[in-house]
Amino acid sequence: MAAQLRVYKRRIKSVTATKKITRAMEMIAASRIVKAQRKVAASTPYADELTAAVTAVAHGSDVKHPLTTEAKRPRRAAVLIITSDRGLAGAYSSNAIKAGEHLTSQLASEGKEVDTYIVGRKGVSYYAFRERHVTRSWTGFTDNPTYADAKEVAAPLIEAMERDADEGGVDELHIAFTEFVSMMTQTPVERRLLPLKLERSAEESAEVFQRDEHTHALYDFEPSAEQVLDALLPRYVESRIYNALLQSAASKHAATRRAMKSATDNAEELIKSLTRLANAARQADITQEISEIVGGSSALADASAGSER
């Protein structure tokens, strides 16, 4: 029993140390979420307005720009999957990878070849373990991405879009990442970035219908609509990728906080269970010692009574 009690004490000590670590990681993740949320809130309006500006230029001109014009028979597509550099975040990275796999399967079913681009060590490891080809990968900045990181990721994707499919280029650009909805909800999403979908919102469509079904806004572009698109579209891709990186970072921190809180709670429950077992073992040791003392005392009393006779 004494040996069993020592085992319980060692396990309690070990789990207590683990609990301190998970509690600290939970608090660190909680503090990082606030910063990440602020960055997401700051970048989203810019990305939305830039998208609206590019859409306005495309709607208001008859220019057939390669980044806004649908290919008649798209053959190749690029898929950017954003994962994490680190683990201890529950199913965060695996869910993002599943979203990317679903998107890749859907594009393949449409007869398109897919070039895969990966952000984050978890995604890189997943594809390397399965010996699957990755066109380009980036690691080391997923916890705190900057706009410079987004530009580095966007550059080869824009270059691939500008090249012809016969020369190793692609006809479409898609992205799979985790959208930060709230502290408790993070949703893997799949979106097409290019060619830009030129769709009016419901409010715009209603206004156009009320005025005239064939009414279109008139724009003047200087120096030209094509040059404006040349300048805006790279910024559009960079801003969208930057926003996706920030959304993914916030989602990762939220997932880490939730996972570490669950680990801390589980450690507390395990400590309670081990403490009960240790107390039971200690009580059994005490009971055994008392029984031995009582037995020894009785034996001495019997021996004394026998000698007196």
Backbone torsions as a table, in degrees:
resi	resn	phi	psi	omega
1	MET	NA	-38.9	179.9
2	ALA	-61.5	-40.0	178.5
3	ALA	-64.5	-41.3	178.4
4	GLN	-63.4	-37.8	178.6
5	LEU	-64.5	-39.0	177.3
6	ARG	-64.0	-38.4	177.6
7	VAL	-61.7	-46.7	179.3
8	TYR	-60.9	-41.9	-179.9
9	LYS	-64.3	-40.1	177.4
10	ARG	-63.4	-42.2	-180.0
11	ARG	-66.6	-39.5	177.9
12	ILE	-62.7	-42.5	178.8
13	LYS	-62.9	-43.2	180.0
14	SER	-64.9	-46.2	-179.3
15	VAL	-66.7	-35.5	177.1
16	THR	-62.9	-41.5	177.1
17	ALA	-64.1	-41.6	177.5
18	THR	-62.7	-39.9	179.3
19	LYS	-61.5	-40.0	178.2
20	LYS	-62.2	-40.2	179.9
21	ILE	-66.1	-48.6	-178.5
22	THR	-65.2	-35.5	176.5
23	ARG	-63.7	-43.2	178.9
24	ALA	-64.4	-41.9	178.9
25	MET	-65.7	-35.3	176.8
26	GLU	-63.0	-44.0	-179.6
27	MET	-67.7	-39.0	178.1
28	ILE	-63.4	-45.7	179.3
29	ALA	-62.2	-39.9	179.6
30	ALA	-62.4	-40.2	179.2
31	SER	-68.7	-34.6	179.8
32	ARG	-73.1	-29.2	179.3
33	ILE	-60.5	-42.5	-177.8
34	VAL	-59.8	-46.1	179.0
35	LYS	-63.8	-42.3	-179.4
36	ALA	-65.0	-39.5	178.0
37	GLN	-61.4	-41.0	179.3
38	ARG	-62.9	-40.7	178.9
39	LYS	-66.5	-39.8	177.8
40	VAL	-63.0	-45.6	-179.6
41	ALA	-63.3	-32.2	-179.7
42	ALA	-78.0	-33.4	-175.3
43	SER	-86.9	-29.0	-175.2
44	THR	-61.0	-47.8	179.2
45	PRO	-59.2	-40.1	178.8
46	TYR	-62.7	-46.2	-179.9
47	ALA	-63.3	-40.4	180.0
48	ASP	-66.0	-43.9	-179.4
49	GLU	-68.0	-36.8	177.7
50	LEU	-66.1	-39.2	175.3
51	THR	-61.6	-42.4	178.6
52	ALA	-63.6	-38.2	180.0
53	ALA	-66.2	-44.6	178.3
54	VAL	-63.1	-42.4	178.4
55	THR	-62.0	-40.8	179.5
56	ALA	-62.7	-42.8	178.7
57	VAL	-63.8	-43.3	-179.5
58	ALA	-66.2	-39.5	178.6
59	HIS	-68.9	-36.2	-172.2
60	GLY	-89.8	7.5	179.4
61	SER	-137.6	163.0	178.5
62	ASP	-103.8	17.3	-177.8
63	VAL	-72.2	132.5	175.8
64	LYS	-93.8	84.2	-178.2
65	HIS	-85.0	140.3	-177.4
66	PRO	-61.5	-23.9	-178.1
67	LEU	-91.0	-5.8	178.1
68	THR	-122.0	-5.0	-177.1
69	THR	-100.7	127.6	178.2
70	GLU	-68.5	134.4	174.1
71	ALA	-71.6	141.9	-178.9
72	LYS	-63.0	-41.7	177.6
73	ARG	-133.1	82.0	-179.0
74	PRO	-62.9	130.6	-176.4
75	ARG	-113.2	-30.8	-176.8
76	ARG	-128.7	146.2	179.1
77	ALA	-138.4	145.5	175.4
78	ALA	-104.3	134.3	179.3
79	VAL	-121.7	120.3	176.7
80	LEU	-100.9	120.6	-179.8
81	ILE	-111.2	124.6	-178.1
82	ILE	-105.1	116.9	177.7
83	THR	-121.8	-160.7	-177.6
84	SER	-113.6	157.6	174.0
85	ASP	-81.9	-23.0	-175.1
86	ARG	-123.1	162.2	176.8
87	GLY	-96.6	-146.9	-178.4
88	LEU	57.3	36.6	179.9
89	ALA	-131.1	30.6	179.1
90	GLY	64.5	-134.6	-177.4
91	ALA	-96.9	20.5	-175.7
92	TYR	-56.2	-58.3	-176.7
93	SER	-67.3	-39.7	-179.1
94	SER	-64.7	-35.6	177.9
95	ASN	-67.5	-39.3	177.1
96	ALA	-65.1	-40.2	178.4
97	ILE	-65.3	-40.5	177.5
98	LYS	-61.3	-40.7	177.8
99	ALA	-62.7	-41.8	177.5
100	GLY	-65.7	-38.9	178.0
101	GLU	-65.5	-40.5	178.1
102	HIS	-63.8	-42.6	178.9
103	LEU	-64.4	-42.0	179.2
104	THR	-63.4	-42.5	179.1
105	SER	-64.2	-39.3	179.9
106	GLN	-65.1	-43.4	178.8
107	LEU	-66.4	-39.1	178.7
108	ALA	-64.8	-36.3	178.5
109	SER	-66.6	-22.4	177.0
110	GLU	-86.5	4.3	177.7
111	GLY	84.5	21.3	-178.3
112	LYS	-105.0	139.8	171.5
113	GLU	-78.4	142.1	-174.2
114	VAL	-118.3	126.6	171.1
115	ASP	-99.6	124.2	-175.0
116	THR	-100.1	130.2	175.1
117	TYR	-118.5	135.0	-173.3
118	ILE	-124.0	136.9	169.1
119	VAL	-116.0	126.1	177.9
120	GLY	108.1	139.1	-177.9
121	ARG	-65.3	-31.8	-178.7
122	LYS	-63.4	-43.6	177.5
123	GLY	-67.7	-40.6	179.0
124	VAL	-62.0	-43.9	179.6
125	SER	-64.4	-38.7	-179.8
126	TYR	-60.4	-46.4	-177.9
127	TYR	-75.4	-33.5	179.2
128	ALA	-67.7	-40.6	179.9
129	PHE	-62.1	-35.1	-179.7
130	ARG	-91.9	5.3	177.3
131	GLU	54.5	44.8	178.2
132	ARG	-105.4	143.1	-173.7
133	HIS	-71.8	135.6	173.8
134	VAL	-122.4	124.6	-177.1
135	THR	-66.3	-42.8	-179.6
136	ARG	-157.3	147.0	179.9
137	SER	-140.7	155.2	178.5
138	TRP	-137.7	140.9	179.2
139	THR	-142.0	164.6	170.8
140	GLY	101.0	-3.1	-176.9
141	PHE	-136.5	11.9	-172.8
142	THR	-68.1	-27.2	-179.6
143	ASP	-73.8	-30.6	-177.9
144	ASN	-145.6	72.0	-176.4
145	PRO	-71.7	150.8	176.4
146	THR	-118.2	170.1	179.1
147	TYR	-65.6	-31.4	176.8
148	ALA	-62.9	-37.4	175.9
149	ASP	-63.8	-41.5	179.2
150	ALA	-63.6	-39.4	178.4
151	LYS	-64.9	-39.1	178.9
152	GLU	-63.8	-39.7	178.6
153	VAL	-71.4	-39.9	-174.5
154	ALA	-71.0	-31.8	-172.9
155	ALA	-54.3	-55.0	-179.4
156	PRO	-67.6	-27.0	178.5
157	LEU	-70.2	-43.2	177.6
158	ILE	-64.7	-40.7	178.6
159	GLU	-61.3	-41.2	179.0
160	ALA	-65.6	-36.5	178.8
161	MET	-67.7	-32.5	-177.3
162	GLU	-79.6	-18.5	178.2
163	ARG	-86.0	156.2	176.3
164	ASP	-74.8	150.1	-178.4
165	ALA	-59.8	-32.1	178.8
166	ASP	-68.7	-20.9	-178.3
167	GLU	-102.2	18.5	179.7
168	GLY	92.7	7.2	178.7
169	GLY	-85.1	-178.4	-179.6
170	VAL	-129.8	158.3	179.9
171	ASP	-97.8	-19.7	-177.6
172	GLU	-140.5	152.5	176.1
173	LEU	-127.4	121.3	-179.3
174	HIS	-121.1	159.2	179.9
175	ILE	-139.2	139.8	175.8
176	ALA	-124.4	121.2	-179.0
177	PHE	-150.8	179.4	-179.1
178	THR	-106.5	118.5	-178.0
179	GLU	-85.7	131.7	179.3
180	PHE	-85.0	112.2	179.7
181	VAL	-97.0	-49.1	178.3
182	SER	-158.1	-179.5	179.4
183	MET	-61.3	-28.6	-177.3
184	MET	-101.8	-13.5	-174.1
185	THR	-127.3	121.5	173.0
186	GLN	-132.9	125.5	-170.3
187	THR	-115.9	123.9	172.6
188	PRO	-66.8	132.5	-177.9
189	VAL	-130.8	157.1	176.8
190	GLU	-126.1	127.8	-178.0
191	ARG	-139.3	149.1	174.3
192	ARG	-98.2	124.7	179.1
193	LEU	-89.8	-42.9	-178.7
194	LEU	-140.4	147.9	-7.7
195	PRO	-61.3	147.7	-177.7
196	LEU	-64.2	130.7	177.7
197	LYS	-79.4	112.7	-176.6
198	LEU	-89.1	78.6	-179.2
199	GLU	-118.4	136.1	177.1
200	ARG	-81.3	151.8	175.3
201	SER	-74.5	167.8	-179.6
202	ALA	-62.7	-37.9	-179.6
203	GLU	-67.5	-43.0	179.1
204	GLU	-63.3	-41.5	-179.8
205	SER	-63.7	-39.4	179.4
206	ALA	-64.9	-41.5	179.3
207	GLU	-64.1	-43.7	179.1
208	VAL	-62.2	-42.5	-179.0
209	PHE	-64.6	-38.9	-179.9
210	GLN	-67.0	-37.8	-178.6
211	ARG	-78.0	-59.4	-177.4
212	ASP	-169.6	131.0	-175.2
213	GLU	-59.8	-26.6	-176.7
214	HIS	-110.6	18.1	-179.9
215	THR	-79.7	135.1	177.6
216	HIS	-132.6	146.1	177.4
217	ALA	-70.1	148.9	-179.5
218	LEU	-106.4	135.4	-179.0
219	TYR	-129.7	147.3	170.0
220	ASP	-113.7	130.6	-176.7
221	PHE	-116.7	134.8	175.4
222	GLU	-128.7	132.4	0.2
223	PRO	-74.6	-30.4	175.7
224	SER	-161.5	160.0	-179.4
225	ALA	-62.2	-37.4	-179.2
226	GLU	-65.1	-40.9	179.4
227	GLN	-70.1	-34.3	176.1
228	VAL	-63.8	-43.4	178.1
229	LEU	-65.1	-39.3	177.3
230	ASP	-58.4	-36.0	-178.1
231	ALA	-81.6	-36.6	-173.4
232	LEU	-82.0	-38.3	-172.0
233	LEU	-63.5	-41.7	174.8
234	PRO	-60.4	-39.1	177.6
235	ARG	-65.4	-36.2	178.3
236	TYR	-62.5	-47.9	-179.7
237	VAL	-63.9	-44.2	-179.9
238	GLU	-62.1	-44.0	-178.1
239	SER	-66.8	-38.0	179.5
240	ARG	-68.5	-41.1	178.2
241	ILE	-67.8	-40.3	178.0
242	TYR	-61.4	-44.7	178.5
243	ASN	-62.8	-39.4	178.5
244	ALA	-65.6	-38.8	177.5
245	LEU	-63.9	-41.2	179.3
246	LEU	-68.1	-42.1	177.5
247	GLN	-60.4	-42.0	-179.6
248	SER	-66.6	-39.6	179.3
249	ALA	-64.1	-44.7	178.0
250	ALA	-62.8	-40.9	179.0
251	SER	-64.2	-39.8	179.9
252	LYS	-64.2	-44.6	179.8
253	HIS	-64.2	-39.5	177.8
254	ALA	-65.2	-40.4	178.3
255	ALA	-66.9	-38.6	177.1
256	THR	-63.9	-44.0	179.2
257	ARG	-60.2	-44.9	-179.2
258	ARG	-65.4	-41.5	-179.9
259	ALA	-66.7	-41.4	-179.6
260	MET	-70.5	-34.2	176.1
261	LYS	-65.2	-41.6	177.2
262	SER	-63.5	-40.8	178.6
263	ALA	-65.3	-39.4	178.3
264	THR	-65.0	-43.7	178.1
265	ASP	-62.4	-41.9	178.4
266	ASN	-64.5	-37.9	178.0
267	ALA	-64.3	-40.8	178.1
268	GLU	-62.3	-42.8	178.3
269	GLU	-64.3	-39.7	179.6
270	LEU	-66.8	-39.4	178.1
271	ILE	-62.6	-42.8	177.8
272	LYS	-60.8	-44.1	-179.3
273	SER	-64.7	-44.4	179.3
274	LEU	-67.0	-35.0	178.0
275	THR	-64.2	-41.4	176.8
276	ARG	-62.3	-42.8	178.8
277	LEU	-65.2	-40.0	178.8
278	ALA	-64.7	-41.2	178.2
279	ASN	-63.7	-39.8	178.3
280	ALA	-64.4	-41.1	179.1
281	ALA	-66.3	-39.8	178.6
282	ARG	-64.4	-42.6	178.8
283	GLN	-62.8	-40.0	178.4
284	ALA	-64.1	-39.7	177.1
285	ASP	-62.5	-43.4	-179.7
286	ILE	-64.3	-43.2	178.8
287	THR	-61.0	-41.6	179.3
288	GLN	-65.2	-41.6	179.0
289	GLU	-64.0	-42.1	178.3
290	ILE	-62.2	-42.4	179.0
291	SER	-61.8	-40.4	179.7
292	GLU	-66.8	-40.3	179.2
293	ILE	-65.1	-46.4	179.4
294	VAL	-61.7	-42.3	178.9
295	GLY	-63.1	-42.0	179.2
296	GLY	-66.2	-40.5	178.4
297	SER	-63.2	-42.5	178.6
298	SER	-63.1	-40.4	-179.9
299	ALA	-65.0	-40.1	178.6
300	LEU	-66.4	-40.6	179.9
301	ALA	-63.2	-42.1	178.8
302	ASP	-64.9	-39.6	180.0
303	ALA	-66.2	-39.5	178.8
304	SER	-65.2	-42.3	179.7
305	ALA	-63.8	-37.8	-179.4
306	GLY	-68.7	-37.5	-178.9
307	SER	-70.4	-30.6	-179.6
308	GLU	-70.1	-29.6	178.6
309	ARG	-72.5	NA	NA
